[in-house]
Amino acid sequence: MLNLNADSTPTASEAFALAQAGLGKRHISMPLDMSHEEVFLLKKEYPKLQALDGGWLLYKSTGGQGKRKLIMIPPDSDVYTGTLLRAVSQGQGRTPCIFGRINQKVLNSDSVADVQLRELIDQVESATEHSIIGLSDEILNCGYTGNVSIPNKDTIVRAIILHAVLWLQPMLEQLREGLQLYGLLSLMSQYPDICQPLFVSGEDVKVNAEFVMTSILPQLSDTGTTRHQVELEMMNFIQDFLYEAEDHGHVDKDGLHPITPATFLQWITGQGHVPLLPSEKKDFAVVIQFNHDCSADFGPHSVCYPVVTACAKTITLPVRHMRPYEKFKNILTEAFQLGQEFSNV
Ligand SMILES: [Zn+2]
Protein backbone atom coordinates (compact mmCIF):
# COMPACT_ATOMS: atom_id res chain seq x y z
CA MET A 1 0.00 0.00 0.00
CA LEU A 2 1.13 3.51 -0.79
CA ASN A 3 0.43 6.68 1.15
CA LEU A 4 -0.57 8.64 -1.94
CA ASN A 5 -1.72 8.35 -5.53
CA ALA A 6 1.14 7.16 -7.65
CA ASP A 7 1.63 5.98 -11.19
CA SER A 8 4.51 3.68 -10.37
CA THR A 9 5.64 1.30 -7.64
CA PRO A 10 8.01 2.73 -5.03
CA THR A 11 11.76 2.56 -5.39
CA ALA A 12 13.67 0.43 -2.89
CA SER A 13 14.32 3.34 -0.55
CA GLU A 14 10.72 4.59 -0.76
CA ALA A 15 9.49 1.05 -0.06
CA PHE A 16 11.65 0.96 3.06
CA ALA A 17 10.13 4.21 4.34
CA LEU A 18 6.63 2.88 3.66
CA ALA A 19 7.36 -0.35 5.53
CA GLN A 20 8.51 1.65 8.55
CA ALA A 21 5.25 3.61 8.46
CA GLY A 22 3.22 0.40 8.53
CA LEU A 23 2.38 0.54 4.83
CA GLY A 24 4.26 -1.21 2.04
CA LYS A 25 4.37 -4.94 1.24
CA ARG A 26 2.31 -7.69 2.86
CA HIS A 27 1.45 -11.22 1.83
CA ILE A 28 -2.30 -11.67 2.10
CA SER A 29 -4.21 -14.83 1.17
CA MET A 30 -7.48 -14.11 -0.56
CA PRO A 31 -10.00 -16.88 -1.20
CA LEU A 32 -11.21 -17.17 -4.78
CA ASP A 33 -14.88 -16.78 -3.80
CA MET A 34 -14.14 -13.67 -1.80
CA SER A 35 -16.83 -11.00 -2.09
CA HIS A 36 -16.34 -7.24 -2.40
CA GLU A 37 -16.85 -6.78 1.35
CA GLU A 38 -14.29 -9.45 2.12
CA VAL A 39 -11.70 -7.73 -0.04
CA PHE A 40 -11.69 -5.26 2.78
CA LEU A 41 -9.93 -7.79 4.97
CA LEU A 42 -7.13 -5.56 3.76
CA LYS A 43 -8.26 -3.24 6.52
CA LYS A 44 -7.11 -5.80 9.06
CA GLU A 45 -3.65 -5.82 7.56
CA TYR A 46 -3.61 -2.09 7.04
CA PRO A 47 -5.53 -0.51 9.95
CA LYS A 48 -4.83 2.94 8.53
CA LEU A 49 -7.33 2.22 5.78
CA GLN A 50 -10.18 2.37 8.27
CA ALA A 51 -9.68 6.05 8.98
CA LEU A 52 -9.96 6.99 5.33
CA ASP A 53 -13.19 7.53 3.52
CA GLY A 54 -13.93 7.90 -0.17
CA GLY A 55 -13.41 5.59 -3.09
CA TRP A 56 -10.65 3.10 -3.60
CA LEU A 57 -9.07 1.51 -6.60
CA LEU A 58 -6.70 -1.39 -6.92
CA TYR A 59 -3.68 -1.16 -9.15
CA LYS A 60 -1.30 -3.80 -10.35
CA SER A 61 2.29 -3.31 -11.31
CA THR A 62 3.66 -4.30 -14.67
CA GLY A 63 5.90 -6.85 -12.93
CA GLY A 64 9.56 -7.07 -12.07
CA GLN A 65 11.49 -5.40 -9.29
CA GLY A 66 12.08 -1.75 -8.52
CA LYS A 67 10.12 1.16 -9.93
CA ARG A 68 7.40 -0.14 -12.27
CA LYS A 69 4.38 1.40 -13.92
CA LEU A 70 1.03 0.87 -12.19
CA ILE A 71 -2.11 -0.05 -14.10
CA MET A 72 -5.56 0.42 -12.65
CA ILE A 73 -7.62 -2.73 -12.20
CA PRO A 74 -11.12 -1.80 -13.35
CA PRO A 75 -13.65 -3.11 -10.82
CA ASP A 76 -16.34 -5.46 -12.03
CA SER A 77 -19.53 -3.31 -11.95
CA ASP A 78 -17.85 -1.24 -9.26
CA VAL A 79 -16.83 -4.11 -6.99
CA TYR A 80 -13.68 -6.15 -6.50
CA THR A 81 -14.03 -9.88 -5.95
CA GLY A 82 -11.60 -12.72 -5.46
CA THR A 83 -12.34 -14.06 -8.94
CA LEU A 84 -11.62 -10.69 -10.51
CA LEU A 85 -8.31 -10.29 -8.68
CA ARG A 86 -7.32 -13.81 -9.66
CA ALA A 87 -8.17 -13.12 -13.30
CA VAL A 88 -6.10 -9.95 -13.53
CA SER A 89 -3.14 -11.63 -11.84
CA GLN A 90 -3.03 -14.59 -14.16
CA GLY A 91 -0.32 -14.97 -16.73
CA GLN A 92 1.98 -12.67 -14.83
CA GLY A 93 2.94 -14.88 -11.92
CA ARG A 94 2.24 -13.46 -8.52
CA THR A 95 1.37 -9.93 -9.56
CA PRO A 96 1.49 -7.61 -6.62
CA CYS A 97 -1.69 -5.61 -6.15
CA ILE A 98 -1.40 -2.15 -4.81
CA PHE A 99 -4.15 -0.24 -3.16
CA GLY A 100 -4.46 3.30 -4.38
CA ARG A 101 -6.75 6.02 -3.25
CA ILE A 102 -8.89 7.89 -5.73
CA ASN A 103 -7.98 11.53 -5.87
CA GLN A 104 -10.92 13.10 -4.05
CA LYS A 105 -10.32 16.58 -5.35
CA VAL A 106 -10.86 15.39 -8.90
CA LEU A 107 -13.99 13.48 -8.03
CA ASN A 108 -16.95 15.80 -7.98
CA SER A 109 -19.96 16.06 -10.24
CA ASP A 110 -17.86 18.14 -12.67
CA SER A 111 -15.90 15.00 -13.52
CA VAL A 112 -19.08 13.37 -14.84
CA ALA A 113 -19.21 13.87 -18.60
CA ASP A 114 -22.14 11.57 -19.27
CA VAL A 115 -25.26 13.70 -19.78
CA GLN A 116 -27.68 11.14 -18.37
CA LEU A 117 -25.63 10.57 -15.23
CA ARG A 118 -25.25 14.31 -14.69
CA GLU A 119 -28.99 14.64 -14.95
CA LEU A 120 -29.42 11.81 -12.46
CA ILE A 121 -27.11 13.59 -10.01
CA ASP A 122 -29.17 16.78 -10.35
CA GLN A 123 -32.36 14.82 -9.83
CA VAL A 124 -30.99 13.11 -6.72
CA GLU A 125 -29.71 16.39 -5.31
CA SER A 126 -33.09 18.07 -5.69
CA ALA A 127 -35.10 14.95 -4.83
CA THR A 128 -37.80 14.77 -2.19
CA GLU A 129 -38.63 11.85 0.08
CA HIS A 130 -41.17 10.79 -2.50
CA SER A 131 -39.40 11.48 -5.81
CA ILE A 132 -36.16 9.72 -4.84
CA ILE A 133 -37.99 6.39 -4.84
CA GLY A 134 -38.73 6.84 -8.54
CA LEU A 135 -34.98 7.09 -9.20
CA SER A 136 -34.23 3.77 -7.47
CA ASP A 137 -33.63 1.74 -10.63
CA GLU A 138 -31.22 4.23 -12.13
CA ILE A 139 -29.38 4.61 -8.82
CA LEU A 140 -29.03 0.86 -8.32
CA ASN A 141 -27.76 0.54 -11.90
CA CYS A 142 -24.83 2.70 -10.85
CA GLY A 143 -23.73 0.05 -8.38
CA TYR A 144 -25.16 1.74 -5.30
CA THR A 145 -26.17 -0.97 -2.84
CA GLY A 146 -27.50 1.00 0.13
CA ASN A 147 -30.90 2.33 1.03
CA VAL A 148 -32.32 4.80 -1.50
CA SER A 149 -33.45 7.60 0.79
CA ILE A 150 -32.93 11.31 1.42
CA PRO A 151 -30.45 10.93 4.34
CA ASN A 152 -28.21 8.93 1.98
CA LYS A 153 -28.22 11.60 -0.75
CA ASP A 154 -24.50 12.33 -0.47
CA THR A 155 -23.53 8.68 -0.55
CA ILE A 156 -25.79 8.09 -3.54
CA VAL A 157 -24.32 11.02 -5.47
CA ARG A 158 -20.84 9.75 -4.68
CA ALA A 159 -21.73 6.31 -5.96
CA ILE A 160 -23.02 7.78 -9.23
CA ILE A 161 -19.88 9.87 -9.68
CA LEU A 162 -17.68 6.85 -8.98
CA HIS A 163 -19.66 4.78 -11.42
CA ALA A 164 -19.34 7.44 -14.12
CA VAL A 165 -15.59 7.76 -13.65
CA LEU A 166 -14.81 4.07 -13.26
CA TRP A 167 -16.85 3.20 -16.28
CA LEU A 168 -14.92 5.70 -18.38
CA GLN A 169 -11.39 5.22 -17.14
CA PRO A 170 -10.70 1.72 -18.50
CA MET A 171 -12.01 2.80 -21.89
CA LEU A 172 -9.80 5.87 -21.94
CA GLU A 173 -6.81 3.81 -20.92
CA GLN A 174 -7.53 1.34 -23.67
CA LEU A 175 -7.77 4.17 -26.17
CA ARG A 176 -4.46 5.51 -24.90
CA GLU A 177 -2.79 2.15 -25.32
CA GLY A 178 -4.14 1.89 -28.85
CA LEU A 179 -2.84 5.33 -29.76
CA GLN A 180 0.51 4.47 -28.25
CA LEU A 181 0.74 1.37 -30.41
CA TYR A 182 0.97 3.52 -33.52
CA GLY A 183 3.05 6.27 -31.97
CA LEU A 184 0.13 8.67 -32.27
CA LEU A 185 0.16 9.45 -28.57
CA SER A 186 3.58 11.11 -28.63
CA LEU A 187 2.66 12.85 -31.87
CA MET A 188 -0.45 14.23 -30.18
CA SER A 189 1.46 15.64 -27.23
CA GLN A 190 4.03 17.12 -29.60
CA TYR A 191 1.57 18.71 -32.04
CA PRO A 192 -1.71 19.16 -30.16
CA ASP A 193 -3.00 21.84 -32.55
CA ILE A 194 -2.57 19.70 -35.63
CA CYS A 195 -4.06 16.61 -34.01
CA GLN A 196 -7.04 18.23 -32.30
CA PRO A 197 -9.18 18.53 -35.45
CA LEU A 198 -8.76 14.78 -35.99
CA PHE A 199 -11.18 14.20 -33.15
CA VAL A 200 -14.81 14.96 -33.79
CA SER A 201 -15.57 16.62 -30.48
CA GLY A 202 -12.66 19.03 -30.87
CA GLU A 203 -12.75 22.44 -32.42
CA ASP A 204 -14.14 22.62 -35.92
CA VAL A 205 -11.72 22.55 -38.77
CA LYS A 206 -11.49 26.09 -40.10
CA VAL A 207 -13.38 26.91 -43.25
CA ASN A 208 -11.32 28.93 -45.69
CA ALA A 209 -12.01 30.34 -49.14
CA GLU A 210 -10.30 27.41 -50.81
CA PHE A 211 -12.53 24.92 -49.03
CA VAL A 212 -15.68 26.77 -50.09
CA MET A 213 -14.45 27.01 -53.68
CA THR A 214 -13.75 23.28 -53.89
CA SER A 215 -17.23 22.57 -52.47
CA ILE A 216 -18.96 24.69 -55.08
CA LEU A 217 -20.94 22.91 -57.76
CA PRO A 218 -22.07 25.44 -60.40
CA GLN A 219 -24.92 24.47 -62.69
CA LEU A 220 -23.41 25.83 -65.86
CA SER A 221 -25.09 26.33 -69.23
CA ASP A 222 -23.70 24.72 -72.38
CA THR A 223 -20.19 25.81 -73.30
CA GLY A 224 -19.94 28.33 -76.10
CA THR A 225 -23.14 30.12 -75.11
CA THR A 226 -23.23 33.71 -73.84
CA ARG A 227 -24.83 32.45 -70.64
CA HIS A 228 -21.88 30.15 -70.04
CA GLN A 229 -19.53 33.14 -70.42
CA VAL A 230 -21.53 35.15 -67.87
CA GLU A 231 -21.60 32.21 -65.48
CA LEU A 232 -17.83 31.82 -65.61
CA GLU A 233 -17.55 35.51 -64.84
CA MET A 234 -19.82 34.95 -61.78
CA MET A 235 -17.60 32.09 -60.64
CA ASN A 236 -14.60 34.41 -60.81
CA PHE A 237 -16.52 37.01 -58.81
CA ILE A 238 -17.36 34.43 -56.15
CA GLN A 239 -13.74 33.45 -55.90
CA ASP A 240 -12.61 37.08 -55.57
CA PHE A 241 -15.35 37.69 -53.03
CA LEU A 242 -14.36 34.71 -50.87
CA TYR A 243 -10.64 35.47 -50.89
CA GLU A 244 -11.36 39.09 -49.95
CA ALA A 245 -13.66 37.81 -47.20
CA GLU A 246 -10.88 35.58 -45.94
CA ASP A 247 -8.41 38.46 -45.84
CA HIS A 248 -10.50 41.09 -44.07
CA GLY A 249 -14.17 40.05 -43.97
CA HIS A 250 -16.85 42.01 -45.82
CA VAL A 251 -18.76 44.19 -43.40
CA ASP A 252 -22.01 46.07 -44.02
CA LYS A 253 -22.94 49.60 -42.89
CA ASP A 254 -23.70 48.73 -39.27
CA GLY A 255 -20.91 46.15 -39.23
CA LEU A 256 -22.98 43.57 -37.42
CA HIS A 257 -22.42 40.47 -39.49
CA PRO A 258 -19.01 40.22 -41.11
CA ILE A 259 -18.87 37.81 -44.02
CA THR A 260 -16.10 35.27 -43.75
CA PRO A 261 -15.82 32.04 -45.74
CA ALA A 262 -17.30 30.26 -42.68
CA THR A 263 -20.32 32.56 -42.26
CA PHE A 264 -20.86 32.49 -46.03
CA LEU A 265 -20.95 28.69 -45.92
CA GLN A 266 -23.22 28.81 -42.88
CA TRP A 267 -25.61 31.08 -44.74
CA ILE A 268 -25.97 28.84 -47.79
CA THR A 269 -25.70 25.39 -46.22
CA GLY A 270 -26.71 25.93 -42.60
CA GLN A 271 -23.33 24.67 -41.39
CA GLY A 272 -20.25 26.77 -40.80
CA HIS A 273 -17.73 24.00 -40.37
CA VAL A 274 -15.97 21.55 -42.61
CA PRO A 275 -17.88 18.24 -42.69
CA LEU A 276 -15.95 15.77 -40.56
CA LEU A 277 -17.72 12.47 -40.98
CA PRO A 278 -17.09 10.54 -44.20
CA SER A 279 -20.85 10.32 -44.78
CA GLU A 280 -21.13 14.11 -44.53
CA LYS A 281 -18.14 14.69 -46.79
CA LYS A 282 -19.47 12.50 -49.55
CA ASP A 283 -22.54 14.61 -50.23
CA PHE A 284 -21.24 18.01 -49.25
CA ALA A 285 -21.63 20.53 -52.05
CA VAL A 286 -22.73 24.12 -52.43
CA VAL A 287 -24.89 24.33 -55.53
CA ILE A 288 -24.84 27.56 -57.52
CA GLN A 289 -27.65 28.28 -59.93
CA PHE A 290 -27.85 31.21 -62.31
CA ASN A 291 -31.05 33.08 -63.01
CA HIS A 292 -30.55 34.92 -66.29
CA ASP A 293 -34.11 36.07 -66.69
CA CYS A 294 -35.48 37.36 -63.39
CA SER A 295 -37.73 39.87 -65.20
CA ALA A 296 -39.70 36.87 -66.44
CA ASP A 297 -40.38 36.03 -62.78
CA PHE A 298 -40.90 39.51 -61.38
CA GLY A 299 -41.67 41.80 -64.32
CA PRO A 300 -39.67 45.02 -64.75
CA HIS A 301 -37.65 45.83 -61.60
CA SER A 302 -34.36 47.40 -60.62
CA VAL A 303 -33.17 45.17 -57.80
CA CYS A 304 -33.50 41.59 -56.62
CA TYR A 305 -31.40 39.34 -54.45
CA PRO A 306 -29.79 35.96 -54.60
CA VAL A 307 -32.11 33.29 -53.23
CA VAL A 308 -30.71 30.83 -50.71
CA THR A 309 -32.28 27.44 -50.06
CA ALA A 310 -30.26 26.19 -47.10
CA CYS A 311 -31.83 22.75 -46.97
CA ALA A 312 -30.86 22.17 -50.60
CA LYS A 313 -27.53 23.98 -50.03
CA THR A 314 -28.28 26.10 -53.06
CA ILE A 315 -27.87 29.76 -53.94
CA THR A 316 -29.45 31.24 -57.06
CA LEU A 317 -27.77 34.34 -58.45
CA PRO A 318 -29.80 36.90 -60.42
CA VAL A 319 -26.95 37.57 -62.83
CA ARG A 320 -28.59 40.58 -64.50
CA HIS A 321 -28.02 42.58 -61.31
CA MET A 322 -24.59 41.27 -60.49
CA ARG A 323 -22.20 42.81 -62.98
CA PRO A 324 -19.67 44.30 -62.72
CA TYR A 325 -17.92 43.05 -59.56
CA GLU A 326 -18.84 46.09 -57.41
CA LYS A 327 -22.53 45.35 -57.98
CA PHE A 328 -21.99 41.64 -57.35
CA LYS A 329 -20.33 42.41 -54.05
CA ASN A 330 -23.01 44.86 -52.90
CA ILE A 331 -25.93 42.61 -53.80
CA LEU A 332 -24.37 39.53 -52.22
CA THR A 333 -23.44 41.42 -49.05
CA GLU A 334 -26.92 42.92 -48.74
CA ALA A 335 -28.57 39.56 -49.30
CA PHE A 336 -26.32 38.03 -46.66
CA GLN A 337 -27.24 40.71 -44.12
CA LEU A 338 -30.94 40.28 -44.89
CA GLY A 339 -30.51 36.54 -44.44
CA GLN A 340 -28.91 37.06 -41.02
CA GLU A 341 -31.72 39.35 -39.88
CA PHE A 342 -34.29 36.92 -41.19
CA SER A 343 -32.76 34.02 -39.32
CA ASN A 344 -32.59 36.15 -36.17
CA VAL A 345 -36.33 36.83 -36.16
ZN1 LIG B 1 -33.96 40.72 -60.83
Residues whose N, C-alpha, C, O or C-beta is under 5 A from the ligand:
A	BS01	ZN	C294 V303 C304 P318
